[in-house]
Amino acid sequence: MNLRFLPGLNNFRGMTRESARRDVAAGLSVAAVALPVGLAYAAMMGVPPVAGLWAAIAGMLGYALFGSSRTLIVGPDTATCTLIAATLTGMALTSPEDRLVGATGIALTVGVGCLIARVLRLGVLANLLSRPVLIGYMAGVAITLAMSQLSGLTGVGLRNTGLVHPFLELSRRLPEIQIPTLCLGLASCVFLVAVKRWRPAWPGPILLVVGACLLSWIFNFPGLGIAVVGEVPAGLPALSLPMRLEGLDGILLGAAGVLVVSFSSGIVTARSFAARTGDHVDPNRELVGFGAANVATGLFQGFVVTGADSRTAVGLVAGGSSPLVSVSAAAALAVVVGLLSAPLYWLPQAVLAAILLLAAASLFDGHAFLRLARISRIELAFGILAAVGVVGFGVLQGVAVSVGATLLYAMYVSGNPRDALLGRLPGESVLGKLHLNPDAKPVPGTVVWLFESSVWFFNADAFRRRAREVIAQAGDAQWFVLDAEAMTQADADAVEALYELKRELDNRNITLLVAGGHGKFRTALERSGLVKKIGREKIFGSPEQAVDAIERWRLAPPDTLG
């Protein structure tokens, strides 16, 4: 039975005891990364630090119940948090408490906006994200995520971003590298790789976090110059609706931009990971999932959440395969915030950097780029463009550039469709393309022309140009068969182009026949009067039928053709 009111519960089906054990372990690994990330984003936005953890807990539970992806983890995101921070500053909110009220209001508004967008079925806009863009996005995120861990691994607060500049900055600041921090980070990486290779069933990130906290406490890592997470505020949120009428216009305006940014970022992340795991993501259900997650965070004093690539990657690397990962992570964070925040004071930042670095390495799929290279070099270029854009300009800007490029390419291809002349194949009843079949012969006195697209306003000129070229080469042909089997649509420009084709053929005493065509194309021919102009007896279901009729008509008196 389909769970209509809690659709996310369908993703829990098929679980076994073993898979549930892996999912719980993966959830603990996700929580270990989500905790400091949530604190960092809250501090960046100027709200109470614990709000970042409340947002992660409520968001993951809301998405687990209503989202469509089995593996996506939601949480605070750089792009959305930056935009929210700018919105709150623009509203002249200064105190952490006032900024939290504004942030929760934006989260509630974004959540309701996602649900309205679902009713309007606006998830179809996600179809603009092609597979090369998704592959490039994942590669760009992997590189960006890996580069962002240099500070945590070396103890040097790097200011530059990108692919090359952080290394250049680090080369100039070599004396500042904290050797104990670097050694701990590298040792953590080695530990995680070793566990994954020789003991894949072990929860490597959890063992690493527990062991690192214990060692940090015993040997006083902060005294050795190794940065730790520090104080983690305690306490769980209460259900509330802290919105105020004053400043509502600013919240609505800011939420509109955050909605676009958060859904774009989230659906890219969801589709990218779904492509890696073989799952299917329904964009309209994703709107419901993101909407529920943000309504929950707003009601429990959090801020906007969306698809979190780093935490999703950690969950997948740890073996997670269902929303139980999110539930387990949320439960772990709740326990930590409510009872066990003190031990996390000792968690080294280098350990978190190592966990994220290994997660980033798992995101980069070189084989996917090789497959694109074999299929289409232009699609490989789009994948590389997406990766470079994400690294160089940021996630949303990079995706926007690559999506824009693919749309321009799609318009170019649609505006310049392929076409071909057809002829008889020896021993065959069907027609074949002359340029692909050397044995094919043109039909005597007849031009059979295939235009491999519907005719629209953006390719009508291409249709006219190629038709004139074909007619100019027709010689003493008496018949012109337009193979319209690829045509399913026709607008006003298409009808005018077909009228021009008919007039030009009439001026040359060449008879036009139309073969094929479907649906709205045939309807347009009828309503425009073209069927009557051409002659209903010269409209056929296939080019083969048209050629057979021409061969019969050769034996008929000329006045029978009408």
N, C-alpha and C positions, 0 to 999 in steps of 0.2 A: 504494500500500500504506500502511495506517495505521501510524504509528510508535507502538506501544503503550507502549514503555518510556521513550521520550523524546518525549512528545506535543507539547512546545513546538516541536520541529523542524518540525512541520506548518506552523507560521506563517511559516517561511522560504520556503515554496513560492511560485512566481509572481514571484520577484524578477527584475528586469532589471539590467543594468549601470548604467543611470541611477538606478534606485531604490536600488541598493546604494550608489552614490556619495552620494546624498542622506542615506541612513541613517547612513553613516559620519560625514558632516559634522554631522548632528544629534547623533550620539553624542558628538562632541567638545564640542558646545555644552552637552549635559547634564553632561558631566564638569566643565566649567568652573563650573557651578553646584553640582554635587554635592560638589565638593571642600571649599569653605568651609562648606557646610551640614553635612557630616559632621564636620568639625573642631569646629564650634560645638556640635552635639548631644553629642559625646563630652565636651567640656569641661563642658557642663551636667550630665552624669551623673556626673562625677568619675572617669572612666576615662581611660587614656592617649589623647591626641588622635588618634593614628594609628588607633585602633580604629574610629573613625567611617568612615575611608576603607576599612579592611578589610571592614567590614560592607557598605558600598556595593558594593565589587567582588564579593565572594562572593555577596551577595544578588541582584545583577543577573544574574550568570551562572546561578545556580540557577533564577531565575524564567524566564529566557530558554529554558531547556531543558524546563521542566515547566509553565509557566503557559499560560492560555488566551487572554489578550489579546495582540494584535499590538503594541500601542502603550504599554501600561502600563510605567512605570518604578518599581521598588521602591527603597526607601531608608529611612533613619531618619525618624521622624515625631514631631511635637511631643507628641501625646497619649500614645503608647506610651513615648517616652523619659522623659516626666514621671512616668509610672506606674512605670517601672523604677527611676528615681532614688529615688522614695519607697520602693520595696520594698527596695532595697539599703541605704538609710539605716535602715529598720526592722530590718534584719538586723545592724545595728551593724558594717557593713563600712566601713572608713575609708580605707585606703590605695588608690591607683589600681589596683594589681595585684590586690588582693582583690576590689575592686568589679568588675573586669573578669572575674574567675572567676565571680562571681555572675551577671553580665550574660550571659556565654556559656552558663551553665547554663540561664538563663531562655530564651535563644534556642533552644537545643536542645529544651527541653521544649515550647515553643510550636510548634516545627516538627513534633515527633512528635504533639502534640495536634491540629494541623491535619490530619495524615494519618489519624489515628483518626477525626476528624470526617468526613473524606471517605468512609471505609469505612461509617460510619453514615448517609451521605447527608444530613448536616445543612446542606448548602449551600442547601437549599430555604428556609431562614429568610431568605435574601436576597430572596425574592419579596415581602417586606414593604416593599421600597423601590419606591414608585411613581414614574412618570415626573415628576410635579410635584415630588416630593421631590428627585429627581436634578437637575432643572433649578435648583431653588432652592439646592441644595447647591453646585452649580458657581458660581452667582452669589455666594453667600456666601463661598466660597473665593477667588473673584476679588477681592472687596472686601477681605477680610482680608489676602490676599497683597499687594494694592496698598498698603493702609494700613501694613503692616509695613515697607515700603520707605522711609517718610518719614525714618526715622533715618539710613539709608544715604545718601539723597539730600541731606540737609541737614547731616549731621554732628552733629545734636543727638540725644542719647540720650533718646528719649521713653519715658516710663514707662507712659503710659495706652494702652489698647487700645480697639477698637470703631470706630464710624464717625465720631463727632463729637468725642469727648474728645481724640484726638491733635491735631486741628486747634486746639482750644481751648488745649491745652498749648503747642503750637507758637506760637500767637499771643502767649502770655505770655512766650515765650523767644526772640523774634525776634532780639535782639542776639547770641544764641549761634549763630545760623546761620553755618556756614562757607561764605563766598561762593565760594572756589575749589572746594569739594566740590559745592556746588549747581550751579555752572556746568558742572563736569565731568559730573555726573549728567544734566543737561538736554541737554548736547551729545551724550551717549551715547544718550539716547532719540531725539533727532533723527536721529542716524546710523542707528540700527536701523530707524526708520520709513522713512527714505529708501532704505535698501538693500532693505527688503521691498517697497517700491512700485516702484522703478525697476530694481533688480537682484535679483529674487527668487531667482535661482539661486545667488547668492553666500551663503556661510556667514557671515551678519552677526555673530552672537555670537562666533564664533571670531576673525574679523578684529578685532572690538572688543577682545577680551581680549588678543590678541597686541600690538595697537597700544598699548593702555593700559599694559601692562607695560613696553613699550619707552619710552614717554614718561615713565612714572613713574620709570624708572631714569635717564633722561637728565636730567630736570628735578628729580629728588629730591622727588617729591610728598610724602613724609612730612615733609620740611622746610617745605613750604608749608601744613602742617596738614591734608593729605588722608589719611584713614585707609587703610591697606593691609592685606592679609590677614596678612602677617607670616610668621614661620618655619613651614614645613610639614615635619613629621618625615618622615624617609626610612626605607625598609625594607619588605619584603613579609612577610606572615604565614606561619607554618608550620602545617601540619596538626597539630592536637593535640586532646586531650579533657581540658580542665583542670577538670572537675567534681570536687567533694569531697562526701563523704557528710555531713559536718557542715553544717548549714544547709539540708539537702535539703528539709525540710518548708517552710521559708520560700520556697525557690525554687519548689516545686510550687504553693504558695498564690498567690504573686505571678504565676506564669506563667498561672494560670487567668484572672485578671483581664486580663492583657496579651493573652492569646489572644482574648478577647471584643472588647477594644478594637481590637486590630490588624486582626482579620478584618473587623469592622464598618467601620472606616475604609477598609480596603483595598478591600472589595467596593463600597462607595459610590463611591470614586474610579474603580475599574475600570468600573463600570456607567455612571457619568456620562460618562467619556470615550468609552466604546463608543457611547453614545447620540448623541454628537456626530459620530463617524466612521462610524456605520452598521454597526459590528461587533457580533458576538454574544459575550457573556461567559457561560460556564458556571460557576455558583457552585461546584459540586463540583470542577471542574477548577481553579478558583481556589484551593480549599483545598490541592490538590496543589502548585500553584505557590508559594503562600505557605509551605507546609510545607517544600518543597525549599529555598526561599530561606533560611529561618531555620535549617534544619539546616546548610546550608553556612556561614552566618555564625557559627553556634556552633562549628563545627569549625575555622574559620579566625579565631578570636579576635575576632569582632565581636559585635554585639548585635542585637536584634529589628529587622526591617525590615518595611515594609508598602507599600501603594500610596502613591507620593509625588506629590501633585498638581502642585507647582511644577515638578519635574523632568520629569514627563510633559508638562506644558504647554510647556515649553521644547523638548522633543523634537518635539512636533507642530508648533509654530510654525516650527521649523527644517526641516520637511518629512519627518520620520521616519515610516515606515509599516510597520516590521517589528521583530522582536526584535534585529535586527542593531544597532539603536540602543543597546540595553542592552549588547551584547557590545562594541561600539566604545567606549562610555563606560567600561566596566570595564577594557578594555585601556588606554585613555588614562590612567585613574587609576593603574593598575599601573605604567605607564611613568613617570608623574609621581612617584609615591611611591618608586619604585626608583631613578630616574635624574635627574629634572628638577624636584625640589622647590624648588631655590634660586630660579629665576626668578619663581616665583609669590609670593615675598615681596613683590614690587612691585605686585601686582594691586590696584587701588583698590577699596574697598568700594562706592563710588558706581557703578562700572561693573556690579558684580553686582546692585546695586539696580535699575539701569536695565533689565538683562536680565529680571529677575523682574517688574518693573512692566509691561513690554510683554507678557510671558507672561500676567499677570493680565488685561490688557485683552482678550486673545484668548479668555479663558474666559467672559466675560460675554456671554450670548446674549439680547439684547433681543427678537429675533424669536420666540424660544421662549416668552417671557412673553406676547407678543401672540397667539400661537396658542392658548395656554391661555385667554386672555381670550375668544377667539372660541368655544372649545369649551365651557368651563364656568368660571363665576366662582368656584365653590367650589374647583376645582382650582387656579385662579390664586391663591386665598388660601392654599392649602397650599404652593405654590411660594414665595410671598412669606414665609410663616411659616418655611419652611426656611432661606431666605436670611437673614432677620432673626435667626433662632435661631443660625445659624453665626457671624454677625458679633457678636451680643450675648453669647452664652453659650459659644461654642466649637463645634468641628466635631461631636463626638459628641453633646453636649448638644442642639445645634440639630437634628441629624438625629433624635435620640430624641424630641424634642418634636413634630416634624412627622410622624414615623411614628406616634406615639401618636395625634395628631389625625386622621390618615387612617384609622387602625384604628377609632377611635370613630365616625367618619363612616360607614365601611363597616358597622359594627354597627348604626348608626341606620338606614341604608338597608335593610339586610337585615331589621331588625326591623320596618320599616314599608313592606312592598312595595306596589307599585301593584296595583290591581285594576280590573276593568271589566265592564260588562254587554255581552253580544253580541247581535246581531240579524241578520236576513236582509238581504243587499245585493241591490238590484234587478239581475236578470239574472245573478247570480253564484251559484255552488254553495257558496261558502265563507261563513262568518260573519264579521262585522266589528264593531269596537267602536262602540257607539252614540254615544259622545261625540265620536268622531273622524269619523264618517260620518253627516252629517245625513240622507242618503237611506235609511239602514238602518232597518229596522222590527223591533220586538220580535216574537219568535215567540209567537203567540197561546197564552195559558194556560201559558206556560213562561218560567222565568227561567234564562238561561244566564250563569253567573258565572265569570269568569276571575280566578284568583289568581296573580299573576306571580312566584311563587317556590315553592320547596319549603317545607314547614311544619316548623319547628324549635322547640326550647324557647324561643328568644329572639323568635320572631314568632308563636307559637301564640296569644297573647292578641290580637294584631292580627287574626289570621285569625278568631277567635271574634267579635270586635267588629264587623268588617266584614260577616261572614256574618249576624249578627243584624240589622244595619241593612238589608241587602239583603232578608232575609226579611220584615222589617216593612213594606217597600215593595212586597212581592210581590202584594198585593191578593188576587184570587181565583185565583191561579195554582195549577195542579195538579201541575206538574212543576218540578223544580229540577235543572239540569244543572251539576255542578261541573266546569269545564274545568281539568283538572290537567296540561295539556301542559307547563307549566313545572316540574312537580314530578318530581324525580329521587331525592329522599331523604325519609325519614320516621322520626322517632324516637318515643319513648313519648308525648311531649307531643302530637305530631302525630296519633297514633292516637286519643288521648283527645279531641282537638278534633274529629276526624271523627266519633267516636261521638256527641259532643254535638250536632253538626250533624244527624246522622241522627235523634236523639231529638226535637230541636226540630221538624224537618220532619214527623215522624210525628205529633206533637201537633197539627199544623196540617193533617193529612191531605194533605200534599204528598209526592210520590214523589221520592226522591233517585236520580239517575243520576250516574255518574262517567265522564268522558271523558278519554282521554289518560293521562299518567303513565308513568314509565319506571323500569326497573331496580329499585333498592332500594325505591322507593315502592310498586311493584306487589307486591314480595316482602313488605313490611310489611303490606299489605292482606290478603294470603293468610294470613300467620302469625298475625295478630291476630284473624282470624275476621270481619273487616269484609266480605270478599267474600261470605261466606255470609249475613251480616246484611243487606247491601244487595241481594244477589241477583246471581248471576253473569250473568244475562241483562241486567242493567242496568249492566254495565261495558263501555265502548266504547273504540275506539281513537282517536276524535276527536269533538269536539262536533257536527260535521256528521252523523256516523253516529248519535249519540244523538238529535238532532232529527228525523232521518228515521224512526227507530224510533218516536218519540213520535207522529208524524203517522200512522204505520201503526196504532199502538195505539188511536188515537182511533176507528178503525172496528171495533176488536175488542171482544168482550164483556168486561166488567170482570173476570170471574173468570179470564181467561187471563193476567192480569198477575201472578198469584202473590202 
